[in-house]
Amino acid sequence: MPLPALIAIWIVAGLLILLIIGFVLISIKFSLMVLRPNTHDTEFLLNEAYEFKRFTPEYIASLNKEEFTVRSEYGYDMHGIILRNENTEKEEYRNRVAVLCHGYTSGKIVMSGYAGILMDLGFTCVMYDHRNHGDNVKTVNTTMGYYERKDLVTVLDWVYEKFGKDARVITYGESMGSAIVLSNLEIDDRPVLTIADCGYSDLTDLFRYLLKGVYHMPIWPILPIAGVILKIWGHFDMKDVSPRKGVIKTKVPILFCHGDSDSFIPKEMSVEMSKLGDGVRQLYLCKGADHAQSFSLEPEEYRKVVTEFINKYY
């Protein structure tokens, strides 16, 4: 073979090897974003929440907070807080409890704004940090709902022990927290009502959207490689994180909230889920709201939608 042809072959082969290495490195980085997100402490989360007008420092200072710890079946402690006000202490609301689940890279304290709506309706609010988030020790991987949904089962077990077997519990999630509360409905029939704000319907579909629409990278081969990495390092299969399955299985009333300008999780995912299953499904799209900003942008409208849904279906 002539030397120029041989050199050309080696150049092409070298470029292909570099391309493969590049895709593998990108897949590893993408997988680590999932498994080990850059989570933040309470002070950072509060300052961010104040900036986005989720609530005020005065509101946080006024809260009646009780700390608690629940042991996960996977061997780590989950730290949480219980919020109450004068409404939750009324005898007629004694059995009203809400469990709130925060989003990816966030923490329990961020759910305090939603808790204000619920406490005004008499719900004692239970909020906790998910694995690898908040005040919890960062020794495990984030799995976007796979193991987190079973942690929610553990928290619900604790809730019924603390508040009594006659407690009527609702679940409320934001973003990844929505995926958790919806996925939980596939394996746990105890919640009597669920509210899911800006959640995803399927993790694989979300990753496809993020790679193509947000990061402007090819889905193949990055997603298949990332899937293998998640199985090896995270011990879960992304196809098993599919909140829509919980929606299909349950007859629990579900309110879906989503900003119609969400740039991280497309609103179409909530639109799709609002049409699934045999139970009551209601959809609220907040005009102009980006990801997890519906309550901040339209607080009165949001409060009205949530309040009316709970009053009608709880």
Secondary structure, DSSP 8 states (H G I E B T S, - for coil): --HHHHHHHHHHHHHHHHHHHHHHHHHHHHHHHHHS-----HHHHHHHHHHTTS--HHHHHH-EEEEEEEE-TTS-EEEEEEEE-TTTTSGGGTTEEEEEE--TT--GGGGHHHHHHHHHTT-EEEEE--TTSTTS-S-S---TTTTHHHHHHHHHHHHHHHH-TT-EEEEEEETHHHHHHHHHTTT----SEEEEES--S-HHHHHHHIIIIIS---HHHHHHHHHHHIIIII-S-GGG--HHHHHHH--S-EEEEEETT-SSS-HHHHHHHTT-SSS-EEEEEETT--TT-HHHHSHHHHHHHHHHHHHHH-
